[in-house]
Amino acid sequence: MSEGISPTAMRTLNPSEQTPQETYKLLVGSVVPRPIAFVSSMDAQGVRNLAPFSFFTVASANPPIVCFCPMVRGANNNNLQSTKDTLRNIIATREFVVNIVSEEFAAQMNACSADLPPDVDEFEVSGLTPLDSELVRPPRVAESYIQMECRLEQIVHVSTESLGGSLVLGEILRFHVREALLDNFRIDPDKLHAIGRMAGSTYARTTDRFEMERPK
Ligand SMILES: Cc1cc2nc3c(=O)[nH]c(=O)nc-3n(C[C@H](O)[C@H](O)[C@H](O)COP(=O)(O)O)c2cc1C
């Protein structure tokens, strides 16, 4: 809190009077912490791709649907296409794997977020290990304790503007869960070590938790 500002003072901000970058900063600082979908996909020629997405959540448990949002890449971003490889691959092949990110391989996950041309295989860049999936062509990340094989359910193209994005919904066909984490379908968070994304280069751990029963 800045000196001299009343703790209850509010500022009202109008997105239509801000730059998209300013609005982006408000969003990623407000919607925290965000879980991270580490998405493996493949293009039609079989080139592998791996990238993290923190605009990620569950849309339905019956059927099991997860969703995440590849944004439109801004202009002059290393001369790469505005459509991210992940989205282009999923439009072409309708398959992907969501790998849950644990602190143990956070640095390798981060390496996969570099702006790389479509022909670069992020498994090779990061040193992470591809593991064959059962039902889809994109491989899983062996280092991840929870991997979800997904088939595209639908894509909502929300905005094609710079910093706009698409909502990708995928049905989970298979969960693969490290045996040591699993107890009667419950996942042990102390073993998962999941991390979340805050704004900028800040991350959150899931080790500081508290309990609260829901009202009956
Ligand atoms: C932790 C983390 C979360 C990210 N979340 C998103 C996201 O939700 N949407 C997005 O478009 N980019 C996100 N990015 C950036 C992408 O990972 C990055 O643009 C990547 O190069 C896209 O790869 P692709 O072109 O191979 O699909 C994130 C990066 C990091 C490190």
The ligand as an ORCA input file, in Angstrom:
! r2SCAN-3c Opt
* xyz 0 1
  C       3.757    -20.521    -16.544
  C       3.369    -19.986    -17.899
  C       2.038    -19.853    -18.228
  C       1.650    -19.376    -19.496
  N       0.318    -19.256    -19.770
  C      -0.075    -18.864    -21.013
  C      -1.465    -18.807    -21.338
  O      -2.348    -19.104    -20.545
  N      -1.776    -18.434    -22.612
  C      -0.831    -18.133    -23.535
  O      -1.166    -17.822    -24.674
  N       0.484    -18.188    -23.255
  C       0.882    -18.561    -22.017
  N       2.224    -18.634    -21.729
  C       3.196    -18.380    -22.802
  C       3.323    -19.603    -23.722
  O       3.760    -20.724    -22.987
  C       4.318    -19.298    -24.854
  O       3.782    -18.289    -25.678
  C       4.678    -20.500    -25.685
  O       5.790    -20.162    -26.486
  C       3.576    -20.960    -26.606
  O       4.088    -22.065    -27.290
  P       3.560    -22.604    -28.658
  O       3.660    -21.498    -29.697
  O       4.507    -23.727    -28.919
  O       2.143    -23.066    -28.487
  C       2.630    -19.042    -20.449
  C       3.997    -19.157    -20.113
  C       4.363    -19.612    -18.852
  C       5.824    -19.730    -18.482
*
